[in-house]
Amino acid sequence: MSNPTIDTLTSHRSIRKFQDRPVEAGLVDQMLHAGIRGATSYNLQNYALLVVDDAQKRKALGLAHAPLVVIGLVDQYRLSRWFAISHAGPSCFNGSHNLFIAFWDAIIALQNIVVAAESLGLGTCYYGHILGVDVQTLFGTPEYVFPAGMVAIGYPDERPQLAARLPLEAVMHRNRYQIPSDQDIRRWYEQTDTEWDTLSSQQKARLAEQAIQNIAQKLAREGCSAQFISERSADIMKNLQRAQFVSRRGDTEYLLSAGEAQR
Ligand SMILES: Cc1cc2nc3c(=O)[nH]c(=O)nc-3n(C[C@H](O)[C@H](O)[C@H](O)COP(=O)(O)O)c2cc1C
């Protein structure tokens, strides 16, 4: 059975090319209201939604091409201020529990915004690099605020094919995590493996020079390489440190905060 919500969800595709046309204020308002209806731990909404339409700021985020950007922030700062003015007594805002639960809240709100946007005929694309953006310098965020996710929104100027997904059996486990066999894994990633055939002969020749002969090897040298991941992770740790969710020990060691009583 189908309905408009399921249709919106199952037609999702990321949009990276937008029309040069702003998103109407009324629609932005509707999306944000849909966003804040998402479930949230203790109904505290320990997140903030940073709406970025300023051209300079969008450029600084590397998203000048998108008319609108929404950043979901973990926000334990607002709660800390409320507790302070309510003389609530010592409490804790920087523990890993605070961070993970608020991260969850923020992403739920952001995904509600994405679904609302797509239901209104807009296109969206998430961007992962926000985790390492210094939001304190760029947006003036205070302590206990950390970027959880970012989405570009606008009127689509392309209609890409639906991206294939792994078969449901690859991601679904019933009652117990089933360790898959090598054959299962090979079969599940068959679709991804065939992407190799879509590369041009020049691309393949360039990759062959680096002894890359399949998509997994290509990914291992690109977005999953140790260098890429460690650079991105270092930026994230700096951001967590700025927001006081981790403390630094020595030059490279970071400790996720177990949570200290504050105020
Ligand atoms: C956490 C996350 C980070 C992403 N980061 C990027 C990104 O940096 N650049 C980009 O072009 N797409 C990014 N995407 C979009 C994915 O590439 C896209 O969702 C995926 O290829 C599947 O395609 P589809 O969304 O069209 O189904 C991101 C998506 C998620 C969920």
The ligand as a Tripos MOL2 file, in Angstrom:
@<TRIPOS>MOLECULE
LIG
   31    33     1     0     0
SMALL
NO_CHARGES

@<TRIPOS>ATOM
      1 C1         25.7870   11.8840    6.7400 C.3       1 LIG1
      2 C2         25.7720   12.1800    5.2640 C.ar      1 LIG1
      3 C3         26.7990   12.9250    4.7170 C.ar      1 LIG1
      4 C4         26.7980   13.2300    3.3600 C.ar      1 LIG1
      5 N1         27.7890   14.0130    2.8400 N.ar      1 LIG1
      6 C5         27.7710   14.3250    1.5350 C.ar      1 LIG1
      7 C6         28.7770   15.1750    0.9940 C.ar      1 LIG1
      8 O1         29.6820   15.6350    1.6970 O.2       1 LIG1
      9 N2         28.7180   15.4700   -0.3220 N.ar      1 LIG1
     10 C7         27.7110   14.9900   -1.1300 C.ar      1 LIG1
     11 O2         27.7050   15.2960   -2.3260 O.2       1 LIG1
     12 N3         26.7360   14.1750   -0.6480 N.ar      1 LIG1
     13 C8         26.7490   13.8360    0.6590 C.ar      1 LIG1
     14 N4         25.7680   13.0330    1.1820 N.ar      1 LIG1
     15 C9         24.7230   12.4850    0.3050 C.3       1 LIG1
     16 C10        25.0340   11.0260   -0.0380 C.3       1 LIG1
     17 O3         26.1220   10.9870   -0.9330 O.3       1 LIG1
     18 C11        23.7910   10.3750   -0.6330 C.3       1 LIG1
     19 O4         22.7660   10.3630    0.3180 O.3       1 LIG1
     20 C12        24.0780    8.9320   -1.0770 C.3       1 LIG1
     21 O5         25.0090    8.9030   -2.1350 O.3       1 LIG1
     22 C13        22.8200    8.2270   -1.5240 C.3       1 LIG1
     23 O6         22.2250    8.9460   -2.5810 O.3       1 LIG1
     24 P1         20.7270    9.4720   -2.4640 P.3       1 LIG1
     25 O7         20.6490   10.3860   -1.2800 O.co2     1 LIG1
     26 O8         20.4720   10.2110   -3.7680 O.co2     1 LIG1
     27 O9         19.8400    8.2890   -2.3120 O.co2     1 LIG1
     28 C14        25.7500   12.7380    2.5270 C.ar      1 LIG1
     29 C15        24.7030   11.9980    3.1070 C.ar      1 LIG1
     30 C16        24.7160   11.7370    4.4540 C.ar      1 LIG1
     31 C17        23.5610   10.9640    5.0570 C.3       1 LIG1
@<TRIPOS>BOND
     1     1     2 1
     2     2     3 ar
     3     2    30 ar
     4     3     4 ar
     5     4     5 ar
     6     4    28 ar
     7     5     6 ar
     8     6     7 ar
     9     6    13 1
    10     7     8 2
    11     7     9 ar
    12     9    10 ar
    13    10    11 2
    14    10    12 ar
    15    12    13 ar
    16    13    14 ar
    17    14    15 1
    18    14    28 ar
    19    15    16 1
    20    16    17 1
    21    16    18 1
    22    18    19 1
    23    18    20 1
    24    20    21 1
    25    20    22 1
    26    22    23 1
    27    23    24 1
    28    24    25 2
    29    24    26 1
    30    24    27 1
    31    28    29 ar
    32    29    30 ar
    33    30    31 1
@<TRIPOS>SUBSTRUCTURE
     1 LIG1         1 GROUP 0 **** ****
